[in-house]
């Protein structure tokens, strides 16, 4: 976004180079009442009748670029340069199009041509900024990451049944004092790393690797202490002409619970993003995960959960205004294990809204609803009822840069699980605070 603004500033500063053309275009777009696609069609008709109409070509190029029709914008600007090669404003606009198409070498060539013409000082400064950013984009290896530390406070850390009782062979039995609802807090620390390698292919094609080390420490409930190690890697292909991004990834995850091996999973996933409109993007994500659990002295049935999970999620993101973003996701997960009463299907809906507030504060509101239906009865719990859960959650969080690249965040989440088997019905409230330092 900063790169885009720098180039637009340089382009606008060159209006003096094309005074008549710029004024004519501004007047045309100011009074045009048609929708963008209709405007584009009308401009195309004008160009077809008179291909040398600079005003129509320039307006067409700008509108096509805003609509994500980069090839059409490129054709309009190139027609103008064939008619008159001494149009620095048009070269800047064409350079912006090539950047959107990840044709960095051609974009750099066009910006250098404009710079060689001794433009005004403010224009040259903006061009230098753009060129510096372009060279950063061309670096083959990029490494970044973040260090995160925080604390969470839970009102029902052990997810104890809200009724204070559980089913055993279909008979309701009161929970013991050690199993009742209990609050607790846990501190956590995480290190995340991100590496990208620019593949020797045309455009922005990368091999991306992510790693995460995450560890929690409960104040009272040591049996919930968690250590997670995760690494994922795969190619990401950007296809500007098709307004798409496509990626594949393999992820390995090792989870340790209460200082004992708990789960190892191997995940194979892919995603496809498509820009429907400059303000609307959709993403389809598919995944298949193989899970292996480990028994412990206190949990001898974990390995019955061994199996696999397949999931699909469709997400739509709306850039409502420069400060407002809305995201809606629907997903389904199918879990298959060693025993039918652990097999389940999950259908989920998640909605989140982000708002940029004054003083660089980012607010996020979220809500989710997940319905989980199991395939068979769990005889030892309730031999007469097949379990079904409804989980609802609502959250709010605030994030703000604090000092020297450190970002602080605070949030609240309310989660309620309503099950037709009382063992699994519970409510939890969580307050979260964290500090993040990126590098």
FIDO-221367 format. One record per residue (C-alpha): x, y, z. Coordinates in nm, 2 decimals. Layout:
// FIDO-221367
@east: X north: Y up: Z
...
END
This chain:
// FIDO-221367
@east: 0.00 north: 0.00 up: 0.00
@east: 0.28 north: 0.24 up: 0.08
@east: 0.45 north: 0.16 up: -0.25
@east: 0.13 north: 0.22 up: -0.43
@east: 0.09 north: 0.56 up: -0.27
@east: 0.45 north: 0.67 up: -0.34
@east: 0.40 north: 0.59 up: -0.71
@east: 0.07 north: 0.77 up: -0.72
@east: 0.23 north: 1.08 up: -0.56
@east: 0.51 north: 1.07 up: -0.82
@east: 0.25 north: 1.03 up: -1.10
@east: 0.03 north: 1.31 up: -0.98
@east: 0.33 north: 1.55 up: -0.95
@east: 0.39 north: 1.51 up: -1.32
@east: 0.05 north: 1.65 up: -1.41
@east: 0.23 north: 1.96 up: -1.52
@east: 0.39 north: 1.76 up: -1.79
@east: 0.05 north: 1.67 up: -1.94
@east: -0.17 north: 1.97 up: -1.84
@east: -0.44 north: 1.95 up: -2.11
@east: -0.47 north: 1.57 up: -2.10
@east: -0.49 north: 1.56 up: -1.72
@east: -0.75 north: 1.84 up: -1.70
@east: -0.96 north: 1.67 up: -1.97
@east: -0.95 north: 1.33 up: -1.79
@east: -1.03 north: 1.49 up: -1.45
@east: -1.33 north: 1.67 up: -1.60
@east: -1.45 north: 1.35 up: -1.77
@east: -1.43 north: 1.13 up: -1.46
@east: -1.59 north: 1.39 up: -1.24
@east: -1.92 north: 1.41 up: -1.42
@east: -1.94 north: 1.05 up: -1.54
@east: -2.24 north: 0.89 up: -1.36
@east: -2.20 north: 0.54 up: -1.50
@east: -2.09 north: 0.23 up: -1.31
@east: -1.72 north: 0.14 up: -1.36
@east: -1.80 north: -0.15 up: -1.61
@east: -2.03 north: 0.08 up: -1.81
@east: -1.77 north: 0.36 up: -1.81
@east: -1.51 north: 0.12 up: -1.93
@east: -1.74 north: 0.00 up: -2.22
@east: -1.81 north: 0.36 up: -2.32
@east: -1.44 north: 0.45 up: -2.32
@east: -1.37 north: 0.14 up: -2.53
@east: -1.62 north: 0.26 up: -2.78
@east: -1.45 north: 0.60 up: -2.80
@east: -1.11 north: 0.43 up: -2.84
@east: -1.24 north: 0.20 up: -3.11
@east: -1.37 north: 0.50 up: -3.31
@east: -1.05 north: 0.70 up: -3.25
@east: -0.75 north: 0.49 up: -3.13
@east: -0.54 north: 0.81 up: -3.11
@east: -0.77 north: 0.97 up: -2.85
@east: -0.52 north: 1.02 up: -2.57
@east: -0.78 north: 1.14 up: -2.33
@east: -0.99 north: 0.83 up: -2.37
@east: -0.69 north: 0.60 up: -2.36
@east: -0.56 north: 0.76 up: -2.04
@east: -0.90 north: 0.74 up: -1.87
@east: -0.94 north: 0.38 up: -1.98
@east: -0.60 north: 0.28 up: -1.84
@east: -0.67 north: 0.44 up: -1.50
@east: -1.01 north: 0.28 up: -1.47
@east: -0.90 north: -0.06 up: -1.59
@east: -0.61 north: -0.06 up: -1.33
@east: -0.85 north: 0.03 up: -1.05
@east: -1.07 north: -0.26 up: -1.16
@east: -0.78 north: -0.51 up: -1.16
@east: -0.78 north: -0.54 up: -1.54
@east: -0.41 north: -0.50 up: -1.57
@east: -0.36 north: -0.63 up: -1.93
@east: -0.62 north: -0.38 up: -2.06
@east: -0.46 north: -0.09 up: -1.87
@east: -0.13 north: -0.19 up: -2.01
@east: -0.26 north: -0.19 up: -2.37
@east: -0.41 north: 0.16 up: -2.32
@east: -0.09 north: 0.31 up: -2.19
@east: 0.12 north: 0.14 up: -2.46
@east: -0.11 north: 0.28 up: -2.73
@east: -0.04 north: 0.63 up: -2.59
@east: 0.34 north: 0.58 up: -2.59
@east: 0.32 north: 0.46 up: -2.95
@east: 0.15 north: 0.79 up: -3.04
@east: 0.38 north: 1.00 up: -2.83
@east: 0.68 north: 0.84 up: -2.65
@east: 0.75 north: 1.15 up: -2.45
@east: 0.48 north: 1.11 up: -2.18
@east: 0.65 north: 1.06 up: -1.85
@east: 0.31 north: 1.05 up: -1.66
@east: 0.20 north: 0.76 up: -1.87
@east: 0.53 north: 0.58 up: -1.82
@east: 0.48 north: 0.60 up: -1.44
@east: 0.13 north: 0.47 up: -1.48
@east: 0.25 north: 0.19 up: -1.70
@east: 0.53 north: 0.11 up: -1.44
@east: 0.26 north: 0.07 up: -1.18
@east: 0.07 north: -0.18 up: -1.40
@east: 0.39 north: -0.38 up: -1.45
@east: 0.45 north: -0.38 up: -1.07
@east: 0.09 north: -0.52 up: -1.02
@east: 0.18 north: -0.79 up: -1.27
@east: 0.51 north: -0.86 up: -1.09
@east: 0.71 north: -0.76 up: -1.40
@east: 0.96 north: -0.58 up: -1.17
@east: 1.24 north: -0.55 up: -1.43
@east: 1.01 north: -0.37 up: -1.68
@east: 0.87 north: -0.15 up: -1.41
@east: 1.22 north: -0.05 up: -1.29
@east: 1.31 north: 0.03 up: -1.65
@east: 1.02 north: 0.27 up: -1.69
@east: 1.08 north: 0.45 up: -1.36
@east: 1.45 north: 0.50 up: -1.46
@east: 1.34 north: 0.65 up: -1.79
@east: 1.13 north: 0.91 up: -1.61
@east: 1.41 north: 0.97 up: -1.36
@east: 1.66 north: 1.03 up: -1.65
@east: 1.44 north: 1.31 up: -1.77
@east: 1.53 north: 1.53 up: -1.46
@east: 1.18 north: 1.55 up: -1.32
@east: 1.09 north: 1.79 up: -1.03
@east: 1.27 north: 1.72 up: -0.70
@east: 0.96 north: 1.59 up: -0.52
@east: 0.89 north: 1.35 up: -0.82
@east: 1.24 north: 1.22 up: -0.81
@east: 1.22 north: 1.16 up: -0.44
@east: 0.91 north: 0.95 up: -0.48
@east: 1.06 north: 0.76 up: -0.77
@east: 1.37 north: 0.68 up: -0.56
@east: 1.14 north: 0.54 up: -0.29
@east: 0.96 north: 0.32 up: -0.54
@east: 1.29 north: 0.20 up: -0.69
@east: 1.42 north: 0.11 up: -0.34
@east: 1.11 north: -0.09 up: -0.27
@east: 1.13 north: -0.26 up: -0.60
@east: 1.49 north: -0.38 up: -0.52
@east: 1.37 north: -0.51 up: -0.19
@east: 1.11 north: -0.71 up: -0.37
@east: 1.37 north: -0.87 up: -0.59
@east: 1.58 north: -1.01 up: -0.30
@east: 1.58 north: -1.39 up: -0.33
@east: 1.59 north: -1.47 up: 0.04
@east: 1.38 north: -1.30 up: 0.30
@east: 1.37 north: -1.39 up: 0.67
@east: 1.15 north: -1.25 up: 0.93
@east: 0.96 north: -1.35 up: 1.24
@east: 0.83 north: -1.24 up: 1.58
@east: 0.87 north: -1.30 up: 1.95
@east: 0.55 north: -1.31 up: 2.15
@east: 0.48 north: -1.32 up: 2.52
@east: 0.15 north: -1.30 up: 2.70
@east: -0.09 north: -1.42 up: 2.97
@east: -0.44 north: -1.56 up: 2.95
@east: -0.69 north: -1.57 up: 3.24
@east: -0.96 north: -1.84 up: 3.21
@east: -1.28 north: -1.86 up: 3.42
@east: -1.32 north: -2.23 up: 3.35
@east: -0.97 north: -2.35 up: 3.26
@east: -1.05 north: -2.72 up: 3.29
@east: -1.37 north: -2.70 up: 3.08
@east: -1.58 north: -2.85 up: 3.37
@east: -1.94 north: -2.93 up: 3.30
@east: -2.17 north: -2.64 up: 3.38
@east: -2.42 north: -2.87 up: 3.55
@east: -2.16 north: -2.99 up: 3.81
@east: -2.25 north: -3.34 up: 3.70
@east: -2.15 north: -3.59 up: 3.43
@east: -2.31 north: -3.89 up: 3.27
@east: -2.16 north: -4.24 up: 3.34
@east: -2.34 north: -4.52 up: 3.16
@east: -2.63 north: -4.28 up: 3.12
@east: -2.65 north: -4.21 up: 3.50
@east: -2.59 north: -3.86 up: 3.62
@east: -2.31 north: -3.84 up: 3.88
@east: -2.19 north: -3.53 up: 4.07
@east: -1.84 north: -3.41 up: 4.00
@east: -1.58 north: -3.44 up: 4.27
@east: -1.43 north: -3.13 up: 4.42
@east: -1.12 north: -3.16 up: 4.21
@east: -1.32 north: -3.17 up: 3.89
@east: -1.54 north: -2.87 up: 3.95
@east: -1.51 north: -2.55 up: 3.75
@east: -1.19 north: -2.37 up: 3.84
@east: -1.03 north: -2.05 up: 3.71
@east: -0.66 north: -2.04 up: 3.62
@east: -0.42 north: -1.83 up: 3.42
@east: -0.13 north: -1.94 up: 3.20
@east: 0.17 north: -1.75 up: 3.07
@east: 0.29 north: -1.82 up: 2.72
@east: 0.58 north: -1.74 up: 2.49
@east: 0.62 north: -1.81 up: 2.12
@east: 0.88 north: -1.77 up: 1.85
@east: 0.76 north: -1.76 up: 1.49
@east: 0.99 north: -1.76 up: 1.19
@east: 0.91 north: -1.69 up: 0.82
@east: 1.14 north: -1.75 up: 0.53
@east: 1.06 north: -1.69 up: 0.16
@east: 1.27 north: -1.78 up: -0.14
@east: 1.20 north: -1.61 up: -0.47
@east: 1.19 north: -1.89 up: -0.73
@east: 1.37 north: -1.84 up: -1.06
@east: 1.04 north: -1.80 up: -1.25
@east: 0.87 north: -1.50 up: -1.41
@east: 0.67 north: -1.28 up: -1.16
@east: 0.64 north: -1.33 up: -0.79
@east: 0.67 north: -1.70 up: -0.74
@east: 0.80 north: -1.81 up: -0.39
@east: 0.88 north: -2.10 up: -0.17
@east: 0.76 north: -2.02 up: 0.17
@east: 0.86 north: -2.18 up: 0.50
@east: 0.70 north: -2.10 up: 0.84
@east: 0.80 north: -2.23 up: 1.19
@east: 0.65 north: -2.19 up: 1.53
@east: 0.76 north: -2.28 up: 1.88
@east: 0.49 north: -2.22 up: 2.14
@east: 0.49 north: -2.30 up: 2.52
@east: 0.25 north: -2.24 up: 2.80
@east: 0.28 north: -2.26 up: 3.18
@east: -0.03 north: -2.29 up: 3.39
@east: -0.03 north: -2.14 up: 3.74
@east: -0.22 north: -2.43 up: 3.90
@east: -0.32 north: -2.69 up: 3.64
@east: 0.01 north: -2.83 up: 3.53
@east: -0.17 north: -3.11 up: 3.34
@east: -0.26 north: -2.84 up: 3.08
@east: 0.09 north: -2.72 up: 3.02
@east: 0.15 north: -2.73 up: 2.64
@east: 0.44 north: -2.72 up: 2.41
@east: 0.38 north: -2.70 up: 2.04
@east: 0.64 north: -2.73 up: 1.76
@east: 0.53 north: -2.66 up: 1.40
@east: 0.70 north: -2.63 up: 1.06
@east: 0.53 north: -2.59 up: 0.72
@east: 0.67 north: -2.54 up: 0.38
@east: 0.55 north: -2.51 up: 0.02
@east: 0.53 north: -2.30 up: -0.30
@east: 0.31 north: -1.99 up: -0.35
@east: 0.23 north: -1.88 up: -0.70
@east: 0.10 north: -1.53 up: -0.78
@east: -0.10 north: -1.50 up: -1.10
@east: -0.19 north: -1.13 up: -1.15
@east: -0.34 north: -1.18 up: -1.50
@east: -0.59 north: -1.42 up: -1.34
@east: -0.61 north: -1.20 up: -1.02
@east: -0.52 north: -1.52 up: -0.83
@east: -0.28 north: -1.67 up: -0.58
@east: -0.23 north: -2.05 up: -0.55
@east: -0.03 north: -2.23 up: -0.28
@east: 0.05 north: -2.58 up: -0.16
@east: 0.19 north: -2.67 up: 0.18
@east: 0.31 north: -2.95 up: 0.40
@east: 0.30 north: -2.90 up: 0.77
@east: 0.44 north: -3.11 up: 1.06
@east: 0.31 north: -3.05 up: 1.41
@east: 0.43 north: -3.20 up: 1.74
@east: 0.23 north: -3.13 up: 2.06
@east: 0.35 north: -3.21 up: 2.41
@east: 0.09 north: -3.20 up: 2.69
@east: 0.19 north: -3.20 up: 3.06
@east: 0.55 north: -3.28 up: 2.96
@east: 0.44 north: -3.60 up: 2.78
@east: 0.40 north: -3.67 up: 2.40
@east: 0.04 north: -3.61 up: 2.30
@east: -0.01 north: -3.57 up: 1.93
@east: 0.19 north: -3.57 up: 1.60
@east: 0.02 north: -3.46 up: 1.28
@east: 0.11 north: -3.43 up: 0.92
@east: -0.10 north: -3.19 up: 0.71
@east: -0.13 north: -3.15 up: 0.34
@east: -0.31 north: -2.83 up: 0.23
@east: -0.37 north: -2.59 up: -0.06
@east: -0.53 north: -2.26 up: -0.10
@east: -0.66 north: -2.05 up: -0.39
@east: -0.73 north: -1.67 up: -0.36
@east: -0.92 north: -1.48 up: -0.62
@east: -0.98 north: -1.10 up: -0.64
@east: -1.34 north: -1.06 up: -0.74
@east: -1.32 north: -0.68 up: -0.71
@east: -1.06 north: -0.44 up: -0.58
@east: -1.25 north: -0.45 up: -0.25
@east: -1.36 north: -0.82 up: -0.25
@east: -1.14 north: -1.13 up: -0.23
@east: -1.24 north: -1.49 up: -0.19
@east: -1.02 north: -1.78 up: -0.07
@east: -1.08 north: -2.15 up: -0.08
@east: -0.86 north: -2.36 up: 0.15
@east: -0.85 north: -2.74 up: 0.15
@east: -0.66 north: -2.97 up: 0.39
@east: -0.60 north: -3.33 up: 0.48
@east: -0.44 north: -3.42 up: 0.81
@east: -0.31 north: -3.75 up: 0.95
@east: -0.31 north: -3.75 up: 1.33
@east: -0.13 north: -3.98 up: 1.57
@east: -0.20 north: -3.96 up: 1.95
@east: 0.01 north: -4.11 up: 2.23
@east: -0.13 north: -4.29 up: 2.54
@east: 0.00 north: -4.19 up: 2.88
@east: -0.02 north: -4.35 up: 3.23
@east: -0.32 north: -4.12 up: 3.31
@east: -0.48 north: -4.13 up: 2.96
@east: -0.49 north: -4.48 up: 2.81
@east: -0.75 north: -4.41 up: 2.54
@east: -0.58 north: -4.13 up: 2.35
@east: -0.47 north: -4.36 up: 2.07
@east: -0.83 north: -4.44 up: 1.99
@east: -0.84 north: -4.09 up: 1.83
@east: -0.57 north: -4.19 up: 1.57
@east: -0.70 north: -4.12 up: 1.23
@east: -0.74 north: -3.84 up: 0.98
@east: -0.93 north: -3.52 up: 0.92
@east: -1.03 north: -3.35 up: 0.59
@east: -1.14 north: -2.99 up: 0.58
@east: -1.26 north: -2.72 up: 0.34
@east: -1.30 north: -2.35 up: 0.42
@east: -1.44 north: -2.07 up: 0.20
@east: -1.35 north: -1.72 up: 0.31
@east: -1.47 north: -1.39 up: 0.17
@east: -1.30 north: -1.06 up: 0.27
@east: -1.46 north: -0.72 up: 0.21
@east: -1.25 north: -0.40 up: 0.22
@east: -1.55 north: -0.18 up: 0.32
@east: -1.35 north: 0.14 up: 0.36
@east: -0.98 north: 0.21 up: 0.39
@east: -1.03 north: 0.16 up: 0.77
@east: -1.29 north: -0.12 up: 0.78
@east: -1.25 north: -0.49 up: 0.69
@east: -1.51 north: -0.76 up: 0.71
@east: -1.44 north: -1.13 up: 0.68
@east: -1.69 north: -1.42 up: 0.66
@east: -1.58 north: -1.79 up: 0.66
@east: -1.77 north: -2.11 up: 0.63
@east: -1.61 north: -2.45 up: 0.67
@east: -1.66 north: -2.82 up: 0.72
@east: -1.43 north: -3.07 up: 0.88
@east: -1.47 north: -3.45 up: 0.86
@east: -1.29 north: -3.65 up: 1.13
@east: -1.23 north: -4.02 up: 1.11
@east: -1.08 north: -4.21 up: 1.40
@east: -1.03 north: -4.57 up: 1.53
@east: -1.38 north: -4.58 up: 1.69
@east: -1.71 north: -4.45 up: 1.56
@east: -1.80 north: -4.25 up: 1.87
@east: -1.50 north: -4.02 up: 1.81
@east: -1.59 north: -3.98 up: 1.43
@east: -1.76 north: -3.64 up: 1.37
@east: -1.85 north: -3.37 up: 1.13
@east: -1.80 north: -3.00 up: 1.21
@east: -1.97 north: -2.72 up: 1.03
@east: -1.85 north: -2.37 up: 1.12
@east: -1.93 north: -2.01 up: 1.06
@east: -1.69 north: -1.73 up: 1.16
@east: -1.74 north: -1.36 up: 1.11
@east: -1.48 north: -1.10 up: 1.20
@east: -1.47 north: -0.72 up: 1.16
@east: -1.16 north: -0.51 up: 1.18
@east: -1.17 north: -0.13 up: 1.23
@east: -0.87 north: 0.11 up: 1.23
@east: -0.93 north: 0.35 up: 1.53
@east: -0.75 north: 0.68 up: 1.61
@east: -0.39 north: 0.66 up: 1.75
@east: -0.30 north: 0.35 up: 1.54
@east: -0.54 north: 0.13 up: 1.74
@east: -0.68 north: -0.18 up: 1.56
@east: -1.00 north: -0.32 up: 1.69
@east: -1.13 north: -0.67 up: 1.60
@east: -1.47 north: -0.80 up: 1.67
@east: -1.53 north: -1.17 up: 1.61
@east: -1.81 north: -1.43 up: 1.64
@east: -1.83 north: -1.80 up: 1.56
@east: -2.07 north: -2.08 up: 1.57
@east: -1.97 north: -2.45 up: 1.52
@east: -2.20 north: -2.75 up: 1.51
@east: -2.04 north: -3.09 up: 1.57
@east: -2.23 north: -3.41 up: 1.52
@east: -2.08 north: -3.74 up: 1.62
@east: -2.14 north: -4.07 up: 1.44
@east: -2.22 north: -4.31 up: 1.73
@east: -2.30 north: -4.34 up: 2.10
@east: -2.02 north: -4.35 up: 2.35
@east: -2.15 north: -4.64 up: 2.57
@east: -1.95 north: -4.56 up: 2.88
@east: -2.09 north: -4.21 up: 2.89
@east: -2.44 north: -4.23 up: 2.76
@east: -2.55 north: -4.54 up: 2.56
@east: -2.88 north: -4.38 up: 2.45
@east: -2.77 north: -4.05 up: 2.30
@east: -2.55 north: -3.97 up: 2.01
@east: -2.35 north: -3.66 up: 2.10
@east: -2.41 north: -3.32 up: 1.93
@east: -2.24 north: -2.99 up: 2.03
@east: -2.32 north: -2.63 up: 1.95
@east: -2.03 north: -2.40 up: 2.02
@east: -2.07 north: -2.02 up: 2.02
@east: -1.80 north: -1.76 up: 2.08
@east: -1.78 north: -1.38 up: 2.08
@east: -1.46 north: -1.18 up: 2.11
@east: -1.32 north: -0.83 up: 2.10
@east: -0.95 north: -0.73 up: 2.09
@east: -0.74 north: -0.41 up: 2.06
@east: -0.39 north: -0.39 up: 1.92
@east: -0.16 north: -0.09 up: 1.91
@east: 0.21 north: -0.02 up: 1.84
@east: 0.38 north: 0.08 up: 2.17
@east: 0.75 north: 0.14 up: 2.15
@east: 1.04 north: 0.05 up: 1.91
@east: 0.84 north: -0.20 up: 1.71
@east: 0.67 north: -0.36 up: 2.01
@east: 0.30 north: -0.42 up: 1.96
@east: 0.06 north: -0.46 up: 2.25
@east: -0.28 north: -0.63 up: 2.25
@east: -0.56 north: -0.70 up: 2.49
@east: -0.88 north: -0.90 up: 2.43
@east: -1.18 north: -1.08 up: 2.57
@east: -1.34 north: -1.40 up: 2.45
@east: -1.66 north: -1.56 up: 2.57
@east: -1.71 north: -1.92 up: 2.47
@east: -2.02 north: -2.14 up: 2.53
@east: -2.05 north: -2.51 up: 2.44
@east: -2.40 north: -2.65 up: 2.46
@east: -2.42 north: -3.03 up: 2.42
@east: -2.70 north: -3.28 up: 2.45
@east: -2.47 north: -3.47 up: 2.69
@east: -2.40 north: -3.27 up: 3.00
@east: -2.04 north: -3.38 up: 3.03
@east: -1.95 north: -3.15 up: 2.74
@east: -2.16 north: -2.84 up: 2.82
@east: -1.95 north: -2.56 up: 2.96
@east: -1.88 north: -2.19 up: 2.94
@east: -1.54 north: -2.01 up: 2.96
@east: -1.44 north: -1.64 up: 2.97
@east: -1.09 north: -1.55 up: 2.87
@east: -0.90 north: -1.22 up: 2.92
@east: -0.58 north: -1.20 up: 2.71
@east: -0.28 north: -0.97 up: 2.71
@east: 0.03 north: -0.99 up: 2.49
@east: 0.34 north: -0.81 up: 2.36
@east: 0.48 north: -0.89 up: 2.02
@east: 0.82 north: -0.78 up: 1.87
@east: 0.86 north: -0.84 up: 1.50
@east: 1.19 north: -0.86 up: 1.32
END
